[in-house]
Structures are given as structure tokens and as C-alpha cells.
Amino acid sequence: MEFTRSLARVTAVALIVLALLALLPDCASACSCIGFGGSQQEITKQALSDSAAVFSGEVADVEKQGRTATVTLRVSEAWKGPEQGTLEVATSSQESACGYPFEEGQEYLVYAERGFK
């Protein structure tokens, strides 16, 4: 009798845990940087329209200072915004706060709304 009660308790706990796991979301983001809906062409057009600067460039330096990072990029091509040899972009140093993990020596296409000079 005691074994049956123990087995019933363990089974009940296991079912509760499985039910809770099933209710958890796959992922969540509180960021506004999660993207737009629509086709790739519509997304690109909206991002170009909303951005103050759009350019491609290679990361020359990443300087982290607490919760922020300043990324220096050598501009390869500029479609919108300032056309200069290098631009600095400010971002969060934490991905959870919509920061992007820029890596030195890598080339990026950047859509910047603000935080660049």
C-alpha cells in the first residue's frame, strides 16, 4: 500500500512538471530589435527607411565599457548616412539587451538608427 502511494505521488509530480514545461515558451525577447514581418524585400525596405545610416564595413576595434560597447568599423560601402572612412557604433555589450556581438576582423552590414558617429 505504501509503495502504491509513493508511486502515485511521484507520478503526480512528474505530470505537473511535464505540464509546466509544455507551457513554457520556446523563446522570448523584450527587445524591439527582433525584426519586422513580411517578405525579405519588405523587411529590407522598412529597415532602410527607418535607419539613419546603412553601410557595410569591417570591424577594426571593439571597446567594451561596462554595459556598452563602442565598435569602430572601416566603411566599405555606404548607402545612407555619413560617408566617411570609419564610423563608430554604440551598442549594448549584452545580447540580452539587444546588443550585437561584433567580432574584430569580420565584415557586417549595419542598419543604424542612432548611436553612431
Secondary structure, 3 states (H helix, E strand, C coil): CHHHHHHHHHHHHHHHHHHHHHHCCCCCCCCHHHCCCCCHHHHHHHHHHHCCEEEEEEEEEEEEECCEEEEEEEEEEEEECCCCCEEEEEEECCHHHCCCCCCCCCEEEEEECCCEC
